[in-house]
Amino acid sequence: MSTGANAETEDPEVISLLDDDYARAILVEASREALSASQLAERCDASEPTVYRRIELLQDHDLVVERQQLDPDGHHYKTFATRVERVTVEIEDGECTIDVSRREVDAADRFTRLFEGLSEP
């Protein structure tokens, strides 16, 4: 999968997923701040099962990232943040190229990318 500088072609399912109203709404809402599934359901006017199904698909394509949050009572819960920065579709000479630029959403992502870059020959 592409991460901005790479020119790999994404799975065409990404375009189909982005055509889904709920998936797009989740990406938009979670781009502002990391949100729980119940917060996303409320903001996207969707049921929690619908949100969880879309989140699973979005995670399969590395379009959202899951985080663990701690509430004031000491309970853990999951939140989701958007990784999508830009989607580009190019059609030229009988070829279709889909590129998704992803943002690093936290220090762990940046460290992983740095480490992966160092380990490549």
C-alpha positions in Angstrom: 0.0 0.0 0.0 1.1 3.5 -0.7 2.2 6.0 2.0 2.6 9.2 0.1 6.1 9.0 -1.4 5.6 5.5 -2.7 3.9 5.0 -6.1 2.3 1.7 -5.4 -1.2 1.2 -6.7 -3.9 0.7 -4.0 -6.4 -2.0 -4.0 -9.4 -0.9 -6.1 -11.6 -1.7 -3.1 -10.5 1.6 -1.6 -12.5 3.5 -4.2 -15.5 1.4 -3.5 -15.1 1.9 0.3 -14.8 5.7 -0.2 -18.0 5.6 -2.2 -19.8 4.5 1.0 -21.5 7.4 2.9 -20.8 6.0 6.3 -17.2 5.2 5.6 -16.6 8.8 4.3 -18.4 10.3 7.3 -16.3 8.2 9.7 -13.1 9.4 7.9 -14.2 13.0 8.1 -15.3 13.0 11.7 -12.2 11.0 12.9 -9.9 13.4 11.0 -10.8 16.2 13.5 -10.0 14.1 16.6 -9.8 10.5 17.7 -13.4 9.3 18.5 -14.9 6.2 20.0 -17.3 4.1 18.0 -20.3 5.4 20.0 -19.2 9.0 19.3 -18.8 8.2 15.6 -22.2 6.6 15.6 -23.8 9.7 17.0 -21.9 12.1 14.7 -22.4 10.0 11.6 -26.1 9.3 12.4 -25.4 5.5 12.2 -25.8 2.5 14.4 -22.8 1.2 16.3 -22.8 -2.1 14.4 -22.7 -0.1 11.1 -19.8 2.0 12.5 -17.9 -1.1 13.6 -18.3 -2.8 10.2 -17.0 0.3 8.4 -14.1 0.7 10.8 -13.1 -2.9 10.2 -13.0 -2.3 6.5 -11.2 1.0 6.9 -8.6 -0.7 9.1 -8.2 -3.4 6.5 -7.0 -0.7 4.1 -4.9 1.2 6.8 -7.2 4.2 6.5 -7.9 4.5 10.2 -5.8 3.7 13.3 -7.1 2.4 16.6 -5.9 3.9 19.9 -6.5 2.9 23.5 -7.7 5.8 25.8 -8.0 5.9 29.5 -11.0 7.6 31.0 -11.0 9.4 34.4 -12.4 6.3 36.1 -9.5 4.2 34.9 -11.4 2.3 32.2 -9.9 1.7 28.8 -11.8 2.3 25.6 -10.9 2.4 21.9 -10.9 5.5 19.7 -10.3 5.8 16.0 -8.3 8.4 14.0 -8.1 8.9 10.3 -4.8 8.3 8.5 -6.0 9.4 5.0 -4.5 12.7 3.8 -5.2 12.5 0.1 -6.5 10.0 -2.5 -5.4 10.4 -6.1 -6.8 8.5 -9.1 -4.9 8.7 -12.3 -6.2 7.3 -15.6 -3.6 7.4 -18.4 -2.7 5.2 -21.4 -5.3 2.6 -20.4 -4.0 2.3 -16.8 -5.7 3.3 -13.6 -3.5 4.2 -10.6 -5.0 4.8 -7.1 -2.7 6.3 -4.5 -3.5 7.0 -0.9 -1.3 9.4 1.1 -1.4 8.6 4.7 -0.5 10.8 7.6 1.4 9.6 10.7 -1.0 9.9 13.6 1.3 9.4 16.5 4.9 9.0 17.6 4.7 5.2 17.4 3.8 5.4 13.7 6.7 7.8 13.0 9.1 5.4 14.9 7.8 2.4 12.9 8.3 4.1 9.6 11.8 5.3 10.6 12.8 1.8 11.7 11.4 0.2 8.6 13.3 2.7 6.5 16.5 1.9 8.3 16.1 -1.9 7.8 15.7 -1.7 4.0 18.9 -2.3 2.0 
